[in-house]
């Protein structure tokens, strides 16, 4: 059975490229506080861009930033 994201018809695919997009190509922060501080700095430095949110990485155990969706 293929899992699907809530509200999305697309299945969740955790292939080889997923780790690259989710972890290895991003800056790693040691904890959530550091990630949120960086997100706050980026919000001030680039006010016209979409905000960032922090998430715990399932691959490295660190924290990364992701762009918030403009819903």
N, CA, C and O atoms as CSV, one atom per row, in Angstrom:
chain,resi,resn,atom,element,x,y,z
A,1,UNK,N,N,0.846,-1.186,0.000
A,1,UNK,CA,C,0.000,0.000,0.000
A,1,UNK,C,C,0.891,1.250,0.000
A,1,UNK,O,O,1.854,1.325,0.763
A,2,UNK,N,N,0.579,2.200,-0.831
A,2,UNK,CA,C,1.334,3.440,-0.925
A,2,UNK,C,C,0.720,4.479,0.002
A,2,UNK,O,O,-0.484,4.732,-0.039
A,3,UNK,N,N,1.565,5.079,0.839
A,3,UNK,CA,C,1.080,6.144,1.717
A,3,UNK,C,C,0.927,7.428,0.916
A,3,UNK,O,O,1.632,7.638,-0.072
A,4,UNK,N,N,0.024,8.268,1.332
A,4,UNK,CA,C,-0.193,9.549,0.670
A,4,UNK,C,C,-0.169,10.660,1.705
A,4,UNK,O,O,-0.556,10.466,2.857
A,5,UNK,N,N,0.290,11.820,1.276
A,5,UNK,CA,C,0.243,12.987,2.150
A,5,UNK,C,C,-1.212,13.374,2.339
A,5,UNK,O,O,-2.038,13.230,1.438
A,6,UNK,N,N,-1.502,13.866,3.524
A,6,UNK,CA,C,-2.856,14.307,3.817
A,6,UNK,C,C,-3.235,15.441,2.865
A,6,UNK,O,O,-2.501,16.423,2.750
A,7,UNK,N,N,-4.353,15.316,2.196
A,7,UNK,CA,C,-4.838,16.351,1.289
A,7,UNK,C,C,-4.144,16.381,-0.055
A,7,UNK,O,O,-4.353,17.317,-0.827
A,8,UNK,N,N,-3.323,15.390,-0.360
A,8,UNK,CA,C,-2.602,15.378,-1.625
A,8,UNK,C,C,-2.817,14.042,-2.325
A,8,UNK,O,O,-2.762,12.991,-1.687
A,9,UNK,N,N,-3.059,14.075,-3.627
A,9,UNK,CA,C,-3.229,12.819,-4.358
A,9,UNK,C,C,-1.898,12.128,-4.657
A,9,UNK,O,O,-1.877,10.979,-5.099
A,10,UNK,N,N,-0.782,12.833,-4.415
A,10,UNK,CA,C,0.525,12.260,-4.728
A,10,UNK,C,C,0.994,11.346,-3.602
A,10,UNK,O,O,0.833,11.690,-2.431
A,11,UNK,N,N,1.565,10.199,-3.922
A,11,UNK,CA,C,2.118,9.339,-2.879
A,11,UNK,C,C,3.411,9.918,-2.321
A,11,UNK,O,O,4.101,10.676,-3.003
A,12,UNK,N,N,3.736,9.566,-1.093
A,12,UNK,CA,C,5.002,9.976,-0.491
A,12,UNK,C,C,6.084,9.093,-1.084
A,12,UNK,O,O,6.011,7.868,-0.983
A,13,UNK,N,N,7.083,9.699,-1.699
A,13,UNK,CA,C,8.179,8.943,-2.288
A,13,UNK,C,C,9.449,9.274,-1.541
A,13,UNK,O,O,9.856,10.435,-1.494
A,14,UNK,N,N,10.062,8.305,-0.976
A,14,UNK,CA,C,11.302,8.506,-0.231
A,14,UNK,C,C,12.440,7.829,-0.982
A,14,UNK,O,O,13.092,6.931,-0.449
A,15,UNK,N,N,12.676,8.253,-2.204
A,15,UNK,CA,C,13.716,7.666,-3.033
A,15,UNK,C,C,15.080,8.262,-2.759
A,15,UNK,O,O,15.274,8.981,-1.779
A,16,UNK,N,N,16.009,7.960,-3.620
A,16,UNK,CA,C,17.387,8.400,-3.446
A,16,UNK,C,C,17.517,9.914,-3.434
A,16,UNK,O,O,18.320,10.457,-2.676
A,17,UNK,N,N,16.747,10.597,-4.254
A,17,UNK,CA,C,16.860,12.052,-4.336
A,17,UNK,C,C,16.220,12.746,-3.145
A,17,UNK,O,O,16.533,13.906,-2.874
A,18,UNK,N,N,15.336,12.070,-2.429
A,18,UNK,CA,C,14.653,12.701,-1.300
A,18,UNK,C,C,15.648,13.135,-0.229
A,18,UNK,O,O,15.516,14.225,0.328
A,19,UNK,N,N,16.639,12.300,0.066
A,19,UNK,CA,C,17.619,12.664,1.083
A,19,UNK,C,C,18.399,13.898,0.658
A,19,UNK,O,O,18.706,14.755,1.488
A,20,UNK,N,N,18.722,13.996,-0.621
A,20,UNK,CA,C,19.435,15.168,-1.106
A,20,UNK,C,C,18.625,16.431,-0.949
A,20,UNK,O,O,19.146,17.453,-0.502
A,21,UNK,N,N,17.366,16.378,-1.306
A,21,UNK,CA,C,16.502,17.557,-1.206
A,21,UNK,C,C,16.195,17.901,0.244
A,21,UNK,O,O,16.061,19.074,0.592
A,22,UNK,N,N,16.085,16.900,1.075
A,22,UNK,CA,C,15.679,17.116,2.450
A,22,UNK,C,C,16.837,17.386,3.401
A,22,UNK,O,O,16.655,18.059,4.415
A,23,UNK,N,N,18.037,16.867,3.088
A,23,UNK,CA,C,19.112,16.923,4.078
A,23,UNK,C,C,20.465,17.369,3.522
A,23,UNK,O,O,20.955,18.443,3.874
A,24,UNK,N,N,21.059,16.572,2.675
A,24,UNK,CA,C,22.470,16.760,2.343
A,24,UNK,C,C,22.777,18.065,1.617
A,24,UNK,O,O,23.910,18.542,1.677
A,25,UNK,N,N,21.814,18.643,0.944
A,25,UNK,CA,C,22.052,19.913,0.246
A,25,UNK,C,C,21.706,21.133,1.100
A,25,UNK,O,O,21.778,22.264,0.617
A,26,UNK,N,N,21.335,20.917,2.354
A,26,UNK,CA,C,20.906,22.028,3.207
A,26,UNK,C,C,21.870,22.239,4.359
A,26,UNK,O,O,22.646,21.351,4.712
A,27,UNK,N,N,21.808,23.428,4.939
A,27,UNK,CA,C,22.612,23.751,6.114
A,27,UNK,C,C,22.030,22.997,7.310
A,27,UNK,O,O,20.816,22.977,7.514
A,28,UNK,N,N,22.910,22.378,8.095
A,28,UNK,CA,C,22.466,21.631,9.280
A,28,UNK,C,C,22.660,22.496,10.517
A,28,UNK,O,O,23.728,23.074,10.719
A,29,UNK,N,N,21.624,22.579,11.340
A,29,UNK,CA,C,21.689,23.298,12.612
A,29,UNK,C,C,21.667,22.275,13.737
A,29,UNK,O,O,21.035,21.225,13.614
A,30,UNK,N,N,22.352,22.577,14.827
A,30,UNK,CA,C,22.463,21.629,15.935
A,30,UNK,C,C,21.151,21.451,16.688
A,30,UNK,O,O,20.875,20.373,17.214
A,31,UNK,N,N,20.337,22.515,16.739
A,31,UNK,CA,C,19.073,22.419,17.477
A,31,UNK,C,C,18.034,23.356,16.864
A,31,UNK,O,O,18.335,24.151,15.973
A,32,UNK,N,N,16.831,23.243,17.354
A,32,UNK,CA,C,15.726,24.024,16.804
A,32,UNK,C,C,15.930,25.521,17.019
A,32,UNK,O,O,15.594,26.327,16.151
A,33,UNK,N,N,16.481,25.892,18.173
A,33,UNK,CA,C,16.693,27.312,18.470
A,33,UNK,C,C,17.592,27.968,17.437
A,33,UNK,O,O,17.285,29.057,16.953
A,34,UNK,N,N,18.705,27.316,17.090
A,34,UNK,CA,C,19.617,27.873,16.087
A,34,UNK,C,C,18.939,28.013,14.733
A,34,UNK,O,O,19.137,29.007,14.035
A,35,UNK,N,N,18.142,27.025,14.365
A,35,UNK,CA,C,17.438,27.077,13.086
A,35,UNK,C,C,16.424,28.223,13.068
A,35,UNK,O,O,16.310,28.938,12.072
A,36,UNK,N,N,15.693,28.395,14.162
A,36,UNK,CA,C,14.703,29.467,14.218
A,36,UNK,C,C,15.357,30.845,14.257
A,36,UNK,O,O,14.808,31.802,13.710
A,37,UNK,N,N,16.522,30.959,14.899
A,37,UNK,CA,C,17.252,32.232,14.886
A,37,UNK,C,C,17.649,32.601,13.459
A,37,UNK,O,O,17.522,33.756,13.052
A,38,UNK,N,N,18.126,31.626,12.710
A,38,UNK,CA,C,18.500,31.875,11.307
A,38,UNK,C,C,17.269,32.246,10.488
A,38,UNK,O,O,17.335,33.139,9.643
A,39,UNK,N,N,16.148,31.571,10.726
A,39,UNK,CA,C,14.915,31.895,10.011
A,39,UNK,C,C,14.483,33.329,10.312
A,39,UNK,O,O,14.022,34.037,9.417
A,40,UNK,N,N,14.630,33.760,11.562
A,40,UNK,CA,C,14.306,35.132,11.934
A,40,UNK,C,C,15.204,36.134,11.238
A,40,UNK,O,O,14.734,37.167,10.761
A,41,UNK,N,N,16.495,35.837,11.177
A,41,UNK,CA,C,17.436,36.706,10.471
A,41,UNK,C,C,17.054,36.821,8.993
A,41,UNK,O,O,17.046,37.922,8.442
A,42,UNK,N,N,16.744,35.711,8.359
A,42,UNK,CA,C,16.381,35.732,6.937
A,42,UNK,C,C,15.091,36.515,6.700
A,42,UNK,O,O,14.946,37.169,5.667
A,43,UNK,N,N,14.160,36.454,7.643
A,43,UNK,CA,C,12.905,37.200,7.507
A,43,UNK,C,C,13.167,38.709,7.532
A,43,UNK,O,O,12.513,39.466,6.814
A,44,UNK,N,N,14.121,39.141,8.356
A,44,UNK,CA,C,14.467,40.568,8.439
A,44,UNK,C,C,15.298,40.989,7.231
A,44,UNK,O,O,15.078,42.061,6.668
A,45,UNK,N,N,16.238,40.160,6.838
A,45,UNK,CA,C,17.141,40.498,5.736
A,45,UNK,C,C,16.446,40.469,4.374
A,45,UNK,O,O,16.818,41.220,3.472
A,46,UNK,N,N,15.449,39.614,4.224
A,46,UNK,CA,C,14.740,39.457,2.947
A,46,UNK,C,C,13.232,39.464,3.186
A,46,UNK,O,O,12.587,38.422,3.064
A,47,UNK,N,N,12.658,40.621,3.525
A,47,UNK,CA,C,11.239,40.674,3.915
A,47,UNK,C,C,10.253,40.345,2.791
A,47,UNK,O,O,9.102,40.014,3.077
A,48,UNK,N,N,10.660,40.425,1.544
A,48,UNK,CA,C,9.723,40.162,0.449
A,48,UNK,C,C,9.647,38.678,0.089
A,48,UNK,O,O,8.759,38.278,-0.663
A,49,UNK,N,N,10.555,37.859,0.606
A,49,UNK,CA,C,10.547,36.431,0.295
A,49,UNK,C,C,9.661,35.664,1.266
A,49,UNK,O,O,9.321,36.163,2.339
A,50,UNK,N,N,9.289,34.439,0.878
A,50,UNK,CA,C,8.492,33.595,1.756
A,50,UNK,C,C,9.288,33.257,3.010
A,50,UNK,O,O,10.514,33.153,2.961
A,51,UNK,N,N,8.597,33.087,4.127
A,51,UNK,CA,C,9.258,32.771,5.390
A,51,UNK,C,C,9.803,31.354,5.416
A,51,UNK,O,O,9.512,30.540,4.540
A,52,UNK,N,N,10.588,31.083,6.424
A,52,UNK,CA,C,11.194,29.763,6.603
A,52,UNK,C,C,10.627,29.123,7.870
A,52,UNK,O,O,10.235,29.814,8.810
A,53,UNK,N,N,10.593,27.803,7.876
A,53,UNK,CA,C,10.221,27.067,9.075
A,53,UNK,C,C,11.283,26.006,9.332
A,53,UNK,O,O,11.933,25.527,8.403
A,54,UNK,N,N,11.450,25.647,10.587
A,54,UNK,CA,C,12.456,24.656,10.971
A,54,UNK,C,C,11.810,23.284,11.068
A,54,UNK,O,O,10.647,23.155,11.450
A,55,UNK,N,N,12.583,22.257,10.716
A,55,UNK,CA,C,12.091,20.884,10.875
A,55,UNK,C,C,13.231,19.968,11.284
A,55,UNK,O,O,14.382,20.174,10.899
A,56,UNK,N,N,12.895,18.961,12.064
A,56,UNK,CA,C,13.867,17.962,12.491
A,56,UNK,C,C,14.087,16.996,11.336
A,56,UNK,O,O,13.129,16.505,10.739
A,57,UNK,N,N,15.347,16.727,11.024
A,57,UNK,CA,C,15.692,15.874,9.892
A,57,UNK,C,C,15.698,14.409,10.293
A,57,UNK,O,O,16.304,14.031,11.296
A,58,UNK,N,N,15.023,13.592,9.510
A,58,UNK,CA,C,14.979,12.155,9.794
A,58,UNK,C,C,16.258,11.448,9.366
A,58,UNK,O,O,16.484,10.303,9.759
A,59,UNK,N,N,17.097,12.100,8.571
A,59,UNK,CA,C,18.317,11.470,8.089
A,59,UNK,C,C,19.514,11.735,8.989
A,59,UNK,O,O,20.227,10.801,9.358
A,60,UNK,N,N,19.749,13.009,9.354
A,60,UNK,CA,C,20.961,13.353,10.106
A,60,UNK,C,C,20.703,13.645,11.577
A,60,UNK,O,O,21.654,13.728,12.354
A,61,UNK,N,N,19.451,13.802,11.982
A,61,UNK,CA,C,19.141,14.114,13.368
A,61,UNK,C,C,19.308,15.583,13.711
A,61,UNK,O,O,19.060,15.983,14.849
A,62,UNK,N,N,19.726,16.398,12.740
A,62,UNK,CA,C,19.863,17.839,12.954
A,62,UNK,C,C,18.574,18.559,12.590
A,62,UNK,O,O,17.509,17.949,12.489
A,63,UNK,N,N,18.689,19.851,12.400
A,63,UNK,CA,C,17.547,20.683,12.019
A,63,UNK,C,C,17.887,21.421,10.733
A,63,UNK,O,O,19.036,21.809,10.523
A,64,UNK,N,N,16.898,21.614,9.876
A,64,UNK,CA,C,17.058,22.337,8.622
A,64,UNK,C,C,15.926,23.359,8.493
A,64,UNK,O,O,14.965,23.349,9.262
A,65,UNK,N,N,16.069,24.238,7.504
A,65,UNK,CA,C,15.019,25.203,7.196
A,65,UNK,C,C,14.358,24.828,5.876
A,65,UNK,O,O,15.006,24.356,4.942
A,66,UNK,N,N,13.060,25.052,5.832
A,66,UNK,CA,C,12.303,24.836,4.607
A,66,UNK,C,C,11.473,26.084,4.333
A,66,UNK,O,O,11.106,26.800,5.265
A,67,UNK,N,N,11.181,26.346,3.091
A,67,UNK,CA,C,10.357,27.491,2.728
A,67,UNK,C,C,8.900,27.176,3.020
A,67,UNK,O,O,8.399,26.109,2.664
A,68,UNK,N,N,8.231,28.107,3.666
A,68,UNK,CA,C,6.806,27.927,3.934
A,68,UNK,C,C,6.030,28.100,2.650
A,68,UNK,O,O,6.395,28.900,1.788
A,69,UNK,N,N,4.970,27.355,2.533
A,69,UNK,CA,C,4.117,27.488,1.355
A,69,UNK,C,C,3.238,28.729,1.509
A,69,UNK,O,O,2.881,29.107,2.625
A,70,UNK,N,N,2.900,29.344,0.411
A,70,UNK,CA,C,2.098,30.565,0.415
A,70,UNK,C,C,0.613,30.226,0.292
A,70,UNK,O,O,-0.047,30.686,-0.641
A,71,UNK,N,N,0.081,29.434,1.213
A,71,UNK,CA,C,-1.339,29.042,1.152
A,71,UNK,C,C,-2.204,30.151,1.568
A,71,UNK,O,O,-3.427,30.009,1.581
